[in-house]
Amino acid sequence: MSVVDILRKQLIKLQKEREEITLEKGLAARDNNDLRENFAYDYWVEREFVVTAKIYDILKEIEKLSPKEPRSRSKESRQASKMP
């Protein structure tokens, strides 16, 4: 199993965790309408930020490790073909 495959599995796990966190955050918001004094809501918001940051880090790492597909035509060749 490649490093990219391992990262993809971690990504799926974190995305599921973020879904659960979003649900818990919604339940905490429903329980107390004044979100300024809702410590449970604040906790879930912070957890959501942390998990989202981890997701972005993994996505960057996957992009860095994944082989790049060659572009069909480079920008220079397109510009050169437009010149008379």
Backbone as XML, in Angstrom:
<?xml version="1.0"?>
<chain id="A" units="angstrom">
  <residue number="1" name="MET">
    <atom name="N" x="0.854" y="-1.172" z="0.000"/>
    <atom name="CA" x="0.000" y="0.000" z="0.000"/>
    <atom name="C" x="0.903" y="1.239" z="0.000"/>
  </residue>
  <residue number="2" name="SER">
    <atom name="N" x="0.602" y="2.156" z="-0.886"/>
    <atom name="CA" x="1.445" y="3.345" z="-1.016"/>
    <atom name="C" x="1.108" y="4.381" z="0.056"/>
  </residue>
  <residue number="3" name="VAL">
    <atom name="N" x="1.975" y="5.341" z="0.182"/>
    <atom name="CA" x="1.774" y="6.430" z="1.141"/>
    <atom name="C" x="0.509" y="7.198" z="0.787"/>
  </residue>
  <residue number="4" name="VAL">
    <atom name="N" x="0.274" y="7.397" z="-0.500"/>
    <atom name="CA" x="-0.920" y="8.130" z="-0.942"/>
    <atom name="C" x="-2.185" y="7.374" z="-0.538"/>
  </residue>
  <residue number="5" name="ASP">
    <atom name="N" x="-2.174" y="6.056" z="-0.647"/>
    <atom name="CA" x="-3.333" y="5.257" z="-0.241"/>
    <atom name="C" x="-3.597" y="5.395" z="1.257"/>
  </residue>
  <residue number="6" name="ILE">
    <atom name="N" x="-2.541" y="5.385" z="2.041"/>
    <atom name="CA" x="-2.676" y="5.559" z="3.491"/>
    <atom name="C" x="-3.253" y="6.938" z="3.801"/>
  </residue>
  <residue number="7" name="LEU">
    <atom name="N" x="-2.750" y="7.953" z="3.115"/>
    <atom name="CA" x="-3.261" y="9.310" z="3.321"/>
    <atom name="C" x="-4.729" y="9.415" z="2.915"/>
  </residue>
  <residue number="8" name="ARG">
    <atom name="N" x="-5.104" y="8.746" z="1.855"/>
    <atom name="CA" x="-6.509" y="8.774" z="1.421"/>
    <atom name="C" x="-7.417" y="8.123" z="2.461"/>
  </residue>
  <residue number="9" name="LYS">
    <atom name="N" x="-6.951" y="7.039" z="3.072"/>
    <atom name="CA" x="-7.737" y="6.399" z="4.129"/>
    <atom name="C" x="-7.883" y="7.331" z="5.330"/>
  </residue>
  <residue number="10" name="GLN">
    <atom name="N" x="-6.796" y="8.014" z="5.687"/>
    <atom name="CA" x="-6.865" y="8.987" z="6.777"/>
    <atom name="C" x="-7.835" y="10.112" z="6.427"/>
  </residue>
  <residue number="11" name="LEU">
    <atom name="N" x="-7.818" y="10.532" z="5.179"/>
    <atom name="CA" x="-8.700" y="11.595" z="4.718"/>
    <atom name="C" x="-10.164" y="11.187" z="4.860"/>
  </residue>
  <residue number="12" name="ILE">
    <atom name="N" x="-10.483" y="9.975" z="4.457"/>
    <atom name="CA" x="-11.860" y="9.478" z="4.579"/>
    <atom name="C" x="-12.282" y="9.438" z="6.041"/>
  </residue>
  <residue number="13" name="LYS">
    <atom name="N" x="-11.385" y="8.972" z="6.904"/>
    <atom name="CA" x="-11.681" y="8.902" z="8.340"/>
    <atom name="C" x="-11.944" y="10.300" z="8.907"/>
  </residue>
  <residue number="14" name="LEU">
    <atom name="N" x="-11.107" y="11.265" z="8.529"/>
    <atom name="CA" x="-11.281" y="12.627" z="9.028"/>
    <atom name="C" x="-12.547" y="13.275" z="8.480"/>
  </residue>
  <residue number="15" name="GLN">
    <atom name="N" x="-12.909" y="12.979" z="7.252"/>
    <atom name="CA" x="-14.141" y="13.532" z="6.692"/>
    <atom name="C" x="-15.360" y="12.999" z="7.439"/>
  </residue>
  <residue number="16" name="LYS">
    <atom name="N" x="-15.344" y="11.721" z="7.792"/>
    <atom name="CA" x="-16.436" y="11.146" z="8.585"/>
    <atom name="C" x="-16.473" y="11.779" z="9.973"/>
  </residue>
  <residue number="17" name="GLU">
    <atom name="N" x="-15.296" y="11.986" z="10.559"/>
    <atom name="CA" x="-15.224" y="12.624" z="11.876"/>
    <atom name="C" x="-15.782" y="14.039" z="11.811"/>
  </residue>
  <residue number="18" name="ARG">
    <atom name="N" x="-15.472" y="14.763" z="10.734"/>
    <atom name="CA" x="-15.979" y="16.132" z="10.596"/>
    <atom name="C" x="-17.497" y="16.142" z="10.459"/>
  </residue>
  <residue number="19" name="GLU">
    <atom name="N" x="-18.058" y="15.148" z="9.770"/>
    <atom name="CA" x="-19.515" y="15.045" z="9.668"/>
    <atom name="C" x="-20.140" y="14.869" z="11.047"/>
  </residue>
  <residue number="20" name="GLU">
    <atom name="N" x="-19.550" y="14.004" z="11.867"/>
    <atom name="CA" x="-20.053" y="13.784" z="13.224"/>
    <atom name="C" x="-19.926" y="15.053" z="14.063"/>
  </residue>
  <residue number="21" name="ILE">
    <atom name="N" x="-18.814" y="15.749" z="13.909"/>
    <atom name="CA" x="-18.591" y="16.989" z="14.658"/>
    <atom name="C" x="-19.625" y="18.035" z="14.260"/>
  </residue>
  <residue number="22" name="THR">
    <atom name="N" x="-19.912" y="18.131" z="12.970"/>
    <atom name="CA" x="-20.901" y="19.097" z="12.498"/>
    <atom name="C" x="-22.270" y="18.787" z="13.091"/>
  </residue>
  <residue number="23" name="LEU">
    <atom name="N" x="-22.613" y="17.514" z="13.174"/>
    <atom name="CA" x="-23.875" y="17.115" z="13.793"/>
    <atom name="C" x="-23.901" y="17.508" z="15.266"/>
  </residue>
  <residue number="24" name="GLU">
    <atom name="N" x="-22.830" y="17.199" z="15.989"/>
    <atom name="CA" x="-22.760" y="17.549" z="17.410"/>
    <atom name="C" x="-22.824" y="19.063" z="17.616"/>
  </residue>
  <residue number="25" name="LYS">
    <atom name="N" x="-22.175" y="19.797" z="16.734"/>
    <atom name="CA" x="-22.202" y="21.261" z="16.818"/>
    <atom name="C" x="-23.635" y="21.765" z="16.643"/>
  </residue>
  <residue number="26" name="GLY">
    <atom name="N" x="-24.354" y="21.183" z="15.694"/>
    <atom name="CA" x="-25.751" y="21.564" z="15.482"/>
    <atom name="C" x="-26.616" y="21.245" z="16.681"/>
  </residue>
  <residue number="27" name="LEU">
    <atom name="N" x="-26.389" y="20.091" z="17.291"/>
    <atom name="CA" x="-27.152" y="19.726" z="18.487"/>
    <atom name="C" x="-26.845" y="20.671" z="19.645"/>
  </residue>
  <residue number="28" name="ALA">
    <atom name="N" x="-25.583" y="21.050" z="19.780"/>
    <atom name="CA" x="-25.207" y="21.988" z="20.844"/>
    <atom name="C" x="-25.840" y="23.350" z="20.604"/>
  </residue>
  <residue number="29" name="ALA">
    <atom name="N" x="-25.913" y="23.776" z="19.362"/>
    <atom name="CA" x="-26.539" y="25.062" z="19.040"/>
    <atom name="C" x="-28.030" y="25.011" z="19.326"/>
  </residue>
  <residue number="30" name="ARG">
    <atom name="N" x="-28.645" y="23.884" z="19.054"/>
    <atom name="CA" x="-30.082" y="23.744" z="19.292"/>
    <atom name="C" x="-30.396" y="23.754" z="20.786"/>
  </residue>
  <residue number="31" name="ASP">
    <atom name="N" x="-29.514" y="23.177" z="21.590"/>
    <atom name="CA" x="-29.750" y="23.085" z="23.030"/>
    <atom name="C" x="-29.717" y="24.439" z="23.717"/>
  </residue>
  <residue number="32" name="ASN">
    <atom name="N" x="-28.902" y="25.348" z="23.224"/>
    <atom name="CA" x="-28.776" y="26.660" z="23.864"/>
    <atom name="C" x="-28.737" y="27.712" z="22.761"/>
  </residue>
  <residue number="33" name="ASN">
    <atom name="N" x="-29.776" y="28.522" z="22.684"/>
    <atom name="CA" x="-29.888" y="29.495" z="21.598"/>
    <atom name="C" x="-28.865" y="30.619" z="21.688"/>
  </residue>
  <residue number="34" name="ASP">
    <atom name="N" x="-28.385" y="30.936" z="22.872"/>
    <atom name="CA" x="-27.397" y="32.006" z="23.023"/>
    <atom name="C" x="-26.006" y="31.403" z="22.838"/>
  </residue>
  <residue number="35" name="LEU">
    <atom name="N" x="-25.501" y="31.464" z="21.615"/>
    <atom name="CA" x="-24.229" y="30.807" z="21.307"/>
    <atom name="C" x="-23.038" y="31.483" z="21.976"/>
  </residue>
  <residue number="36" name="ARG">
    <atom name="N" x="-23.216" y="32.710" z="22.460"/>
    <atom name="CA" x="-22.103" y="33.386" z="23.144"/>
    <atom name="C" x="-21.774" y="32.692" z="24.454"/>
  </residue>
  <residue number="37" name="GLU">
    <atom name="N" x="-22.744" y="32.031" z="25.056"/>
    <atom name="CA" x="-22.526" y="31.367" z="26.344"/>
    <atom name="C" x="-22.598" y="29.847" z="26.220"/>
  </residue>
  <residue number="38" name="ASN">
    <atom name="N" x="-22.499" y="29.347" z="25.028"/>
    <atom name="CA" x="-22.641" y="27.920" z="24.795"/>
    <atom name="C" x="-21.252" y="27.294" z="24.639"/>
  </residue>
  <residue number="39" name="PHE">
    <atom name="N" x="-20.717" y="26.798" z="25.741"/>
    <atom name="CA" x="-19.369" y="26.239" z="25.727"/>
    <atom name="C" x="-19.297" y="24.945" z="24.924"/>
  </residue>
  <residue number="40" name="ALA">
    <atom name="N" x="-20.359" y="24.168" z="24.918"/>
    <atom name="CA" x="-20.372" y="22.936" z="24.120"/>
    <atom name="C" x="-20.264" y="23.274" z="22.636"/>
  </residue>
  <residue number="41" name="TYR">
    <atom name="N" x="-20.981" y="24.305" z="22.211"/>
    <atom name="CA" x="-20.914" y="24.737" z="20.809"/>
    <atom name="C" x="-19.502" y="25.203" z="20.471"/>
  </residue>
  <residue number="42" name="ASP">
    <atom name="N" x="-18.915" y="26.004" z="21.355"/>
    <atom name="CA" x="-17.545" y="26.487" z="21.133"/>
    <atom name="C" x="-16.560" y="25.324" z="21.006"/>
  </residue>
  <residue number="43" name="TYR">
    <atom name="N" x="-16.738" y="24.306" z="21.837"/>
    <atom name="CA" x="-15.875" y="23.132" z="21.776"/>
    <atom name="C" x="-15.967" y="22.475" z="20.407"/>
  </residue>
  <residue number="44" name="TRP">
    <atom name="N" x="-17.194" y="22.273" z="19.906"/>
    <atom name="CA" x="-17.369" y="21.606" z="18.618"/>
    <atom name="C" x="-16.875" y="22.462" z="17.460"/>
  </residue>
  <residue number="45" name="VAL">
    <atom name="N" x="-17.003" y="23.778" z="17.577"/>
    <atom name="CA" x="-16.467" y="24.666" z="16.537"/>
    <atom name="C" x="-14.949" y="24.518" z="16.468"/>
  </residue>
  <residue number="46" name="GLU">
    <atom name="N" x="-14.294" y="24.508" z="17.621"/>
    <atom name="CA" x="-12.838" y="24.343" z="17.651"/>
    <atom name="C" x="-12.418" y="22.987" z="17.087"/>
  </residue>
  <residue number="47" name="ARG">
    <atom name="N" x="-13.143" y="21.932" z="17.452"/>
    <atom name="CA" x="-12.838" y="20.591" z="16.919"/>
    <atom name="C" x="-12.989" y="20.579" z="15.399"/>
  </residue>
  <residue number="48" name="GLU">
    <atom name="N" x="-14.027" y="21.265" z="14.910"/>
    <atom name="CA" x="-14.250" y="21.322" z="13.463"/>
    <atom name="C" x="-13.087" y="22.020" z="12.763"/>
  </residue>
  <residue number="49" name="PHE">
    <atom name="N" x="-12.600" y="23.113" z="13.343"/>
    <atom name="CA" x="-11.452" y="23.815" z="12.767"/>
    <atom name="C" x="-10.219" y="22.917" z="12.728"/>
  </residue>
  <residue number="50" name="VAL">
    <atom name="N" x="-9.974" y="22.193" z="13.797"/>
    <atom name="CA" x="-8.795" y="21.318" z="13.878"/>
    <atom name="C" x="-8.876" y="20.208" z="12.831"/>
  </residue>
  <residue number="51" name="VAL">
    <atom name="N" x="-10.023" y="19.559" z="12.745"/>
    <atom name="CA" x="-10.176" y="18.459" z="11.790"/>
    <atom name="C" x="-10.097" y="18.979" z="10.359"/>
  </residue>
  <residue number="52" name="THR">
    <atom name="N" x="-10.703" y="20.131" z="10.094"/>
    <atom name="CA" x="-10.640" y="20.711" z="8.750"/>
    <atom name="C" x="-9.201" y="21.047" z="8.375"/>
  </residue>
  <residue number="53" name="ALA">
    <atom name="N" x="-8.432" y="21.566" z="9.312"/>
    <atom name="CA" x="-7.022" y="21.871" z="9.044"/>
    <atom name="C" x="-6.247" y="20.592" z="8.728"/>
  </residue>
  <residue number="54" name="LYS">
    <atom name="N" x="-6.524" y="19.523" z="9.455"/>
    <atom name="CA" x="-5.868" y="18.244" z="9.178"/>
    <atom name="C" x="-6.236" y="17.734" z="7.786"/>
  </residue>
  <residue number="55" name="ILE">
    <atom name="N" x="-7.502" y="17.910" z="7.410"/>
    <atom name="CA" x="-7.951" y="17.482" z="6.079"/>
    <atom name="C" x="-7.186" y="18.239" z="5.005"/>
  </residue>
  <residue number="56" name="TYR">
    <atom name="N" x="-7.071" y="19.555" z="5.158"/>
    <atom name="CA" x="-6.332" y="20.350" z="4.172"/>
    <atom name="C" x="-4.863" y="19.938" z="4.109"/>
  </residue>
  <residue number="57" name="ASP">
    <atom name="N" x="-4.264" y="19.647" z="5.257"/>
    <atom name="CA" x="-2.862" y="19.203" z="5.264"/>
    <atom name="C" x="-2.693" y="17.888" z="4.501"/>
  </residue>
  <residue number="58" name="ILE">
    <atom name="N" x="-3.610" y="16.960" z="4.718"/>
    <atom name="CA" x="-3.531" y="15.680" z="4.019"/>
    <atom name="C" x="-3.737" y="15.879" z="2.522"/>
  </residue>
  <residue number="59" name="LEU">
    <atom name="N" x="-4.678" y="16.743" z="2.146"/>
    <atom name="CA" x="-4.905" y="17.005" z="0.719"/>
    <atom name="C" x="-3.661" y="17.593" z="0.058"/>
  </residue>
  <residue number="60" name="LYS">
    <atom name="N" x="-2.988" y="18.501" z="0.754"/>
    <atom name="CA" x="-1.750" y="19.073" z="0.214"/>
    <atom name="C" x="-0.681" y="17.999" z="0.056"/>
  </residue>
  <residue number="61" name="GLU">
    <atom name="N" x="-0.577" y="17.123" z="1.038"/>
    <atom name="CA" x="0.427" y="16.055" z="0.988"/>
    <atom name="C" x="0.123" y="15.081" z="-0.152"/>
  </residue>
  <residue number="62" name="ILE">
    <atom name="N" x="-1.152" y="14.738" z="-0.331"/>
    <atom name="CA" x="-1.534" y="13.855" z="-1.437"/>
    <atom name="C" x="-1.193" y="14.507" z="-2.767"/>
  </residue>
  <residue number="63" name="GLU">
    <atom name="N" x="-1.491" y="15.788" z="-2.889"/>
    <atom name="CA" x="-1.185" y="16.503" z="-4.131"/>
    <atom name="C" x="0.313" y="16.513" z="-4.400"/>
  </residue>
  <residue number="64" name="LYS">
    <atom name="N" x="1.093" y="16.701" z="-3.338"/>
    <atom name="CA" x="2.549" y="16.738" z="-3.482"/>
    <atom name="C" x="3.106" y="15.373" z="-3.898"/>
  </residue>
  <residue number="65" name="LEU">
    <atom name="N" x="2.545" y="14.302" z="-3.362"/>
    <atom name="CA" x="3.059" y="12.959" z="-3.622"/>
    <atom name="C" x="2.497" y="12.313" z="-4.884"/>
  </residue>
  <residue number="66" name="SER">
    <atom name="N" x="1.356" y="12.789" z="-5.341"/>
    <atom name="CA" x="0.723" y="12.186" z="-6.517"/>
    <atom name="C" x="1.474" y="12.576" z="-7.778"/>
  </residue>
  <residue number="67" name="PRO">
    <atom name="N" x="1.542" y="11.644" z="-8.714"/>
    <atom name="CA" x="2.197" y="11.987" z="-9.987"/>
    <atom name="C" x="1.374" y="13.034" z="-10.730"/>
  </residue>
  <residue number="68" name="LYS">
    <atom name="N" x="2.066" y="13.950" z="-11.339"/>
    <atom name="CA" x="1.401" y="15.017" z="-12.076"/>
    <atom name="C" x="1.092" y="14.530" z="-13.483"/>
  </residue>
  <residue number="69" name="GLU">
    <atom name="N" x="-0.114" y="14.813" z="-13.931"/>
    <atom name="CA" x="-0.475" y="14.473" z="-15.303"/>
    <atom name="C" x="0.069" y="15.562" z="-16.211"/>
  </residue>
  <residue number="70" name="PRO">
    <atom name="N" x="0.695" y="15.173" z="-17.311"/>
    <atom name="CA" x="1.216" y="16.207" z="-18.213"/>
    <atom name="C" x="0.066" y="16.976" z="-18.850"/>
  </residue>
  <residue number="71" name="ARG">
    <atom name="N" x="0.274" y="18.268" z="-18.971"/>
    <atom name="CA" x="-0.740" y="19.095" z="-19.605"/>
    <atom name="C" x="-0.704" y="18.829" z="-21.106"/>
  </residue>
  <residue number="72" name="SER">
    <atom name="N" x="-1.851" y="18.969" z="-21.738"/>
    <atom name="CA" x="-1.909" y="18.685" z="-23.173"/>
    <atom name="C" x="-1.080" y="19.689" z="-23.962"/>
  </residue>
  <residue number="73" name="ARG">
    <atom name="N" x="-1.161" y="20.951" z="-23.581"/>
    <atom name="CA" x="-0.346" y="21.980" z="-24.222"/>
    <atom name="C" x="0.065" y="22.975" z="-23.157"/>
  </residue>
  <residue number="74" name="SER">
    <atom name="N" x="1.300" y="23.357" z="-23.186"/>
    <atom name="CA" x="1.771" y="24.315" z="-22.198"/>
    <atom name="C" x="1.276" y="25.709" z="-22.541"/>
  </residue>
  <residue number="75" name="LYS">
    <atom name="N" x="1.325" y="26.587" z="-21.570"/>
    <atom name="CA" x="0.860" y="27.955" z="-21.757"/>
    <atom name="C" x="1.679" y="28.666" z="-22.831"/>
  </residue>
  <residue number="76" name="GLU">
    <atom name="N" x="2.984" y="28.431" z="-22.843"/>
    <atom name="CA" x="3.842" y="29.088" z="-23.829"/>
    <atom name="C" x="3.472" y="28.670" z="-25.246"/>
  </residue>
  <residue number="77" name="SER">
    <atom name="N" x="3.196" y="27.386" z="-25.445"/>
    <atom name="CA" x="2.883" y="26.929" z="-26.801"/>
    <atom name="C" x="1.540" y="27.478" z="-27.267"/>
  </residue>
  <residue number="78" name="ARG">
    <atom name="N" x="0.588" y="27.659" z="-26.336"/>
    <atom name="CA" x="-0.690" y="28.260" z="-26.723"/>
    <atom name="C" x="-0.503" y="29.713" z="-27.116"/>
  </residue>
  <residue number="79" name="GLN">
    <atom name="N" x="0.326" y="30.433" z="-26.356"/>
    <atom name="CA" x="0.570" y="31.835" z="-26.679"/>
    <atom name="C" x="1.338" y="31.959" z="-27.988"/>
  </residue>
  <residue number="80" name="ALA">
    <atom name="N" x="2.272" y="31.078" z="-28.228"/>
    <atom name="CA" x="3.053" y="31.125" z="-29.460"/>
    <atom name="C" x="2.171" y="30.843" z="-30.670"/>
  </residue>
  <residue number="81" name="SER">
    <atom name="N" x="1.191" y="29.967" z="-30.513"/>
    <atom name="CA" x="0.325" y="29.650" z="-31.648"/>
    <atom name="C" x="-0.628" y="30.795" z="-31.971"/>
  </residue>
  <residue number="82" name="LYS">
    <atom name="N" x="-0.876" y="31.694" z="-31.032"/>
    <atom name="CA" x="-1.752" y="32.837" z="-31.273"/>
    <atom name="C" x="-1.034" y="33.964" z="-32.001"/>
  </residue>
  <residue number="83" name="MET">
    <atom name="N" x="0.285" y="33.975" z="-31.923"/>
    <atom name="CA" x="1.050" y="35.038" z="-32.574"/>
    <atom name="C" x="1.052" y="34.838" z="-34.081"/>
  </residue>
  <residue number="84" name="PRO">
    <atom name="N" x="1.030" y="35.958" z="-34.860"/>
    <atom name="CA" x="1.023" y="35.840" z="-36.325"/>
    <atom name="C" x="2.330" y="35.359" z="-36.880"/>
  </residue>
</chain>
